[in-house]
Amino acid sequence: MAAPKTIHITQNGSGLWLVRGAGGGRAGKVFSTQAEAERAAQAVVRDTGGHLHVRGADGQARKSFTLGRAAIAKLNAVEGVSLTPAGRSAFKSFDRADLTPDERRVALRKAPEKLAGTVKAKKRAGGARAVPAKV
């Protein structure tokens, strides 16, 4: 699996906003306002996963935005949700096939049982118990 992408938004000397990857290099896209640059970069991060770092005109870090499998895994761990081995295998095959988010949704709708895992109930007087997750 490829490492999550890191996208940086910075302002150049002429006042334009640059959206570029972590490698530095030349800018991927140039925008006239910071808001336009943020919207474009957030759309990429939401679709592909990764990290977004926004720096102000003074070069100071302003915002950070992370989304992707690692972030979702952390959220699921907090909520007590886990994938089945078949679900993990399905996502690995999606990565190998380089499916778009829409193609992944279509594949999962055809076989929703791949996502069915368990949700751990919060501890009560009787202890925790696992219940089937709703898909």
Secondary structure, 3 states (H helix, E strand, C coil): CCCCEEEEEEECCCCCEEEEECCCCCCCEEECCHHHHHHHHHHHHHHHCEEEEEECCCCCEEEEEEECHHHHHHHHHHHCEECCHHHHHHHHHHHHHCCCHHHHHHHHHHCHHHCCCEEECCCCCCCCCEEECCC
